[in-house]
């Protein structure tokens, strides 16, 4: 890509934040008819983190963003753009500007991006275009969701899946190489009903023939079997297309980093791509499905544990409501766990 654009993208820092409150499967079985064995065998999830009333998308995202900036060695006032990938904003008019203020990123423009569980991948591709065109030099990309706000805790098909958290990366202009090697994004609105967090309203008459809608959003609904079939079919395809665009073979991939939705999906995608389990990043046992936060949260954990090293090639994919799905092949350009 560097020859085409003249400037590349480097991923130079990462960070994450999750609530301290843990809800394990055993305790969840006191809320709904389920068990640790039932949940773990079907999803791979053992526990999830839940935001308390004093916590918010803003607080989690700000903490994750601050960590990423620190790792990258970037001061808040050096950030040109903040992109917040979320489906659960604190304010429907947008939460990114609140994060900008909280971080002290006084020079940054900020906006929200909504693509559900694909949000972080869509956000990475979006941020890269601002850098490649020379518009901005430094972008803070954050994925953050508080799905517990919109979970039906009486529906065991969905409540066992979701948790809250945030993850972030710093993307910077790099004149020497482009570390976003390739990507592919997709959407299919015909499958929207498979996974929704839908507005529900009632008619409210105003005057004469004028009637508006007044309501709120209903809890998350999902057809798990359809989502599973969609993911195991479409995600390998989109990764293969992104690898082709990146001119990277499956054998050259160091890590497979998927949206943390279900361990069976991760295993099926890895199997279809012939990627060994030792290269598959998974932390959903501890966090559950954190939507747009899941990819950067897992990335940060693996980087800080010293597993991901500078120069490693990561094949990442998100998939979820919309339906949306996408993949990005990138090279980790940040520091190692030792700070090198």
N, C-alpha and C positions, 0 to 999 in steps of 0.2 A: 504493500500500500504506500510505502514511503516515496517511491518514485512518482506516484500519481499526485500525492498531496503535498510533498515537500516537507512535511512535519509529521512525526509519528506520535503515538500515545504510549505512555509508560504508566504502569500501575505501581505506585511508589509507597503506599501505606495502607493499612487496614485497621479496623477497630470493631468492637462489638459491645453490646450491652443487653443484659436480660434481667428481668425482675428477680429479686431474691426469693420470692415466695414460690415454693415447689408444690405441685399437686401430683402425687404419685398415683399409679393405677389402683392401688388398694384403697386409698382414700376416695378416689373417684367412684369406686364401686359402692360407696355409701350414698352417693348422689343419684346414681342411675344403675339400672340392672346390668352389671357387667363384671368383669374380673380381670386381674392382671394377666392371666393366661390367655383369656379371650382377646384382649387388646394387643398384647405383645406378639402373639402368634399370627395375627392378621395384619399388623402394622409395623412392628418393630419398636413401638413407642413404650417406654416404661414410666415416663413422667413428663410434665410440661411446666413452664414458668408462667405465672399469671400476674398481671399488673394489678396492684392495689389501687384504691380510689385516688391516692395522692400521686400516682404515676400516670404517664401519658405517652403518646407517640413523641411529643416534643422532648420530654425528659430522656427517654430511651435513645432517641435519635441524636440528641445533643451529646450525650455521653459517648456513643459510638463514634460520632464525627470527631470529637475532641481526641479520642485515642488514635484515629487514623491520621489526623493532622500531626500529632506528636511523632508517630512512627515515621512519617514522611519528612519531618523537619520543616513543616510549613506553618507559618503564623496565620492565625485566622484572617488578618487583614490582607493576606496575599491571595486569598481565594477569590476567583472571579465569578464562579457559578456554583450554586448548590441545587442539586436535583434530588428530590425526595420521592422515592418510589413507595407508595402506600395505597391501600384500599380502605384504611380506617383512620382518616385524618381526625385530629381534634376539632377541626373547624372545616366544614365543607367548602369554604372559600379558600382553603389552603393552610397548610401547617409549615411549609418550608421557610417562609419569611420569619416565623416565630423562632425557628432553629437558627436562622441567620443572626437574629438579634441576640439569642442566648449564647451563641458562640463568639459574638463580637466580630463577625465577618462583615465589617462595615462596607467593604467594596464589592460584595457579592450580590448578584441578582439571584433570586431563589424562586423555584416553582415546584409544584407537585406533579407527579406523573402516575397515572393509574393503569396498570396492566396486570393486576392481581398477583398471582404467584410467579408470573413471568416478569414482574416489574423491574427487578434488579437487572436482568439481562437487557430488557428494552432500554433501561436507563443508561447502562454502560454504552450501548450503541449510540444513543442520543447524545450523551456527553462527548463521545469521541468525535462526533461531527463538528461540534463547536471548536474543538481543539485542532482538528485537521484543517479546518478552513482558516485558522489563524485568529478566530474571533476571541477565544479565551485561552489562557495558558494553564490555569489550574482549576480543576473541578472537583468538588466534594460530592460524591454519589452515596446516598444513604438509602437503604431498604429498611423500613420499619412498619410493623403492624401490631395492633392490639386486638387480635381476633376474639378474645374472650368477651369483648363488648357485644359481639353479634353472634355468639354461640348459644344455641338452644341446649341448655344443660339437662334437658329431659330426653334428648334425642341421642341415643348411644351410637347411632351411625355416624354422627358428626362430632359430638362433644369430646370423644376420645382422641381426636386428631389434633386439635389446635392448641397453640401456645402463643406467647407474646415475646417480642424481642426486636432487636435492631442490629444492623451491621452496616459498615461503611468502608469505602475505599477512596483514595485520592488518585486522580488521574491527572497527569501533567504532560505538557508538550515535550517531545523528545526529538531533537533534530537528527539523531544518529540512527535510530531504528524505531519501527512501529511494533509495539508489543501486542496490539490487538490484531491478531493475524488473520482472522476471518470471522464472519457471522452470517446467520440466517434467521429471519423473523417471519412468523406466520400468525394468521388469525382465521377463525371460522365461526361466524356468528350464528350459523344454523344449529350449532350445538350449545347455544347459550344456556338453555334450560338445564343442562347437566350440573351446573354449579352456579348458584346465584346468592346474592345478598341484595334483595330487591325492595324497591320503594313500594309501599302499600298506602293508598290514600282513600279517603272518603269525600264525596262531593260536599262542598260547602257553598251554598247560595250566597251571593253578595247583594245584587240589586237586579230587578227585572229578569232578563234572560242570562245574566252573568253568573257563572258557577266556576269555582276553582276547586283544586284538590288540597286537602289538608291531611297529613299523615306522618309516617315515619318509615324506617327501614325494618323489614322483617329479618329474623335470624337466618343464618346460613342454611341453605338446603343443597343437597348433593345426591346425585345418582352415582354411587361409588363404583359400580361395575362398569358403567359407561366411561367414567373418567379413567379407570384403570386400563380398559381396552384402548382408549385414545392414547394414553401416555406410552404404553409399551409398543404401540405401532408408530406413532408420530415422532417421538423423541429420538429414537435411533436414526430415523431418516433425517431429521433436521441437523443432528450432530454430524452425520456423514456429509451433508451438503456444506456445512460450515468448515469441516476439515478439508473438503475439496477446494473451497475458496481460499483457505489458508495455505494450501499446498503442503499439508501435514498429513502423515499417515497415522493410523490408529496406533501402530507400534511406537511412534514418537511421542505419544501422549503420556505424560508422567502421572497425571491425576484426572479422574472423572469426578466432577463436582456438579451434582444435580440438585434441583429443588428438593428439599427434604420432605416429601409428601408421604411416602410409604416405602418401607424397606423392600417389599416385594417388587415395587416398581424399579427401584435402584438395581436390584439383582437382575431383573429381567432385561433392563436396558444394557447393563454391562455384559450380560451373556450374549445378547444379540450383536454387540459390537466386538465381542471377543476380547474384552478388557478384564484382566484378572481382578479378583476381589481385593487384592492388596493395594490396588490403585484407586479404589472407590472410597470417596470421602463420605462418611456418615456420622452424624451426631444427633439424629432424630430421637434416639432412645432417651436422651436427656432433655430435649427441647420440644419435641413434637413438630408439627407443621406451623412455621412462623411466617408463611406466605412470602412477601417480598424480602423479608429479613433472612430467610433460611440460607441462601447461597453465601452472602457476605459473612454471616455469623459463623458458618462452618469453615469458610476460608480463613477467617481470623484465628479460629481455634487451631487449625492445622499449621498456620504460619508460626504462631506463638509457641507451639509445641515443638518447633524445629523440624517438622516433617516436610513442609514445602520449603524449598530452597530457591534463592535467586536464579533465574534462568529456567526454572521448571515450566513445562507446557501444560496448561490446564484446559481441558474441554469441559465447558460448563453449559448447563441448559436449565431453563425454567419452563413451566407448563402449568396451566390452570384456567381459571374462569375467563370467560369471553366467548369462546375458548381462545386462548392465546398460547403460543409456544415459541421458543427461540433458543438459539445456541450461539455461544461466543467462544472462540479459541484465542486464549491470550497467554502471554508469558509473564510469570511473576517477576516484577522488577524491583520489588521492595527489599527491605533488609531481611537477613536471616534472624532467627531467634536470638542469636548472640549479639545482634546489632551491626553485623558486618555488612 
